[in-house]
Amino acid sequence: MKQLMESWNRYINESSLSRTHQHLMEHDCAIITGYRGDPTDNSKCAVGSRVDQPGPKPIEINKDRNAELIEKLRGMGYGVTSVLGSYVEDYMQDTAREVKEASLFVVNLNDDSGFFAQIENLGQYFCQDSVLMIPQGGKGAYLLGTNNSSFPGFGQKAETGDFAGGEEGEFMTRVGDRPLVFREK
């Protein structure tokens, strides 16, 4: 395990699109965050979600949420690296708005058969609209709804497609300065 974590730390220090692609080819992966537009609004959260109280600035609450999420993911033995996510919150609603936030690219380094279930549970706990599930090989990625938002809807899947490195899109992640998306060919 120590050797695995040392290898992962080297990966974090040399993160690049090609290394991300290699992980996508070798392991199931996911993209998740602890950030929320209003981390104290629990109106769409699933039962058992983390509850944040008004107090510090939302950015401070979100930073704490992401730090807790990173700790949980690493405690499960997953590789984690920070990326910049961009998406439309409340997609297809009057309240829709583009959001850029610190997200986490998660690699199932030990090929744990319960990986996607763990990511789904964390998405629910952190009251995320959805999490991006990426099967090994980078094909057939999908958003899985993990709260009661209308898109994609709790427990619903929305196909996003296949890995496309170096391309930009409506739902996009940046590794360093390099974009990646998942889209239908």
C-alpha positions in Angstrom: 0.0 0.0 0.0 2.9 2.4 0.9 4.4 1.9 -2.6 1.0 2.4 -4.2 0.6 5.7 -2.4 4.1 6.8 -3.2 3.5 6.1 -6.9 0.2 8.1 -6.6 2.0 11.1 -5.0 4.5 11.1 -7.9 1.5 11.1 -10.3 0.0 14.1 -8.6 3.2 16.0 -9.0 3.4 15.2 -12.7 -0.4 15.3 -13.6 -0.9 15.6 -17.3 -3.6 14.8 -19.8 -1.6 11.8 -21.1 -1.2 10.4 -17.5 -4.9 10.9 -16.9 -5.7 9.1 -20.2 -3.5 6.2 -19.0 -5.5 5.9 -15.8 -8.7 6.0 -17.7 -7.5 3.1 -19.8 -6.4 1.0 -16.8 -9.0 1.7 -14.1 -12.5 2.8 -13.4 -12.4 6.6 -12.6 -14.8 9.3 -11.4 -15.1 13.0 -11.1 -16.7 14.4 -7.9 -16.5 17.5 -5.7 -17.7 18.6 -2.3 -18.4 22.1 -3.6 -22.0 23.5 -3.9 -23.4 26.8 -5.0 -25.0 27.3 -1.6 -23.6 24.7 0.8 -26.2 25.5 3.4 -29.2 24.9 1.1 -30.2 21.3 1.9 -33.6 21.4 0.1 -32.6 19.0 -2.7 -30.3 16.7 -0.6 -30.9 13.0 -0.1 -31.6 11.6 3.4 -28.3 11.3 5.3 -26.5 14.1 3.5 -24.0 16.3 5.2 -25.7 19.3 6.7 -23.7 22.6 6.7 -24.9 25.5 8.9 -24.7 29.1 7.9 -21.6 30.8 9.3 -18.4 31.2 7.5 -18.3 32.3 3.9 -19.6 29.7 1.4 -16.1 29.4 -0.1 -14.7 28.4 3.3 -17.4 25.8 3.8 -16.8 24.5 0.3 -13.0 24.2 0.9 -13.7 22.3 4.1 -16.1 20.0 2.3 -13.6 19.2 -0.4 -10.8 18.6 2.2 -13.2 16.1 4.0 -14.0 14.4 0.7 -10.3 14.1 -0.2 -9.6 12.5 3.2 -12.5 10.0 2.7 -11.4 9.1 -0.8 -7.8 8.6 0.2 -8.9 6.6 3.2 -10.6 4.2 0.8 -7.4 3.7 -1.1 -8.3 5.7 -4.2 -6.0 8.0 -6.1 -7.1 11.6 -6.0 -5.9 14.7 -7.8 -7.4 18.1 -8.0 -8.8 19.3 -11.4 -11.0 22.3 -12.4 -14.5 21.4 -13.4 -17.0 23.5 -15.4 -20.7 22.7 -15.7 -24.1 24.2 -15.7 -25.8 24.0 -12.3 -29.6 23.5 -12.4 -29.3 22.5 -16.0 -32.4 23.2 -18.1 -34.0 25.3 -15.3 -34.6 29.1 -15.0 -31.9 29.2 -12.3 -29.3 27.6 -14.6 -25.8 29.1 -14.3 -22.3 28.1 -15.3 -20.1 27.0 -12.4 -16.4 26.5 -12.2 -15.2 24.7 -9.1 -12.4 22.6 -7.7 -13.2 19.0 -8.5 -11.5 15.7 -7.9 -10.4 13.1 -10.4 -10.6 9.8 -8.6 -8.8 6.6 -9.8 -9.8 3.2 -8.5 -6.2 2.1 -8.1 -7.0 -1.2 -6.5 -9.8 -2.0 -8.9 -12.3 -2.2 -6.0 -15.5 -3.8 -7.2 -17.5 -1.3 -5.0 -15.9 1.8 -6.4 -18.9 3.2 -8.2 -21.2 2.5 -5.3 -18.7 4.4 -3.0 -18.6 7.4 -5.3 -22.4 7.4 -5.5 -22.7 7.3 -1.7 -20.2 10.2 -1.4 -22.1 12.2 -4.1 -25.3 11.7 -1.9 -23.5 12.6 1.3 -22.0 15.8 -0.2 -25.4 16.6 -1.9 -24.1 16.8 -5.4 -26.5 17.1 -8.3 -24.5 14.3 -9.9 -21.1 12.5 -10.1 -19.3 11.5 -13.3 -18.7 7.8 -13.5 -16.0 6.7 -16.0 -15.8 3.0 -16.8 -12.3 1.5 -17.5 -11.4 2.4 -21.0 -12.9 5.8 -20.9 -16.0 4.8 -22.9 -19.6 5.1 -21.9 -19.1 7.7 -19.1 -22.3 8.9 -17.4 -23.6 11.3 -14.9 -25.4 9.7 -12.0 -27.9 11.8 -10.1 -27.1 11.9 -6.3 -29.6 14.4 -5.0 -33.2 15.6 -5.9 -32.3 18.1 -8.6 -34.3 17.8 -11.8 -31.2 16.9 -13.9 -30.3 14.2 -14.1 -32.6 13.3 -11.2 -31.9 11.2 -8.1 -30.6 7.7 -9.1 -30.9 8.6 -12.9 -28.1 8.2 -15.4 -27.4 10.7 -18.2 -25.0 9.3 -20.8 -22.1 11.7 -21.5 -20.1 9.5 -24.0 -16.4 8.7 -24.5 -13.2 10.4 -23.4 -12.1 13.2 -25.7 -8.8 14.7 -24.6 -7.8 18.3 -25.6 -11.4 19.2 -26.5 -13.7 21.7 -24.8 -17.4 21.4 -24.0 -20.4 22.4 -21.9 -19.3 19.9 -19.2 -15.5 20.0 -19.1 -12.6 19.2 -16.8 -9.2 20.7 -16.9 -6.1 18.8 -15.9 -3.5 21.5 -15.6 -4.4 23.7 -18.5 -5.5 20.9 -20.8 -9.3 20.3 -21.2 -11.0 16.9 -21.4 -14.6 16.0 -22.0 -16.7 12.9 -22.4 -19.0 13.1 -25.5 -20.8 11.0 -28.0 -18.8 10.4 -31.1 
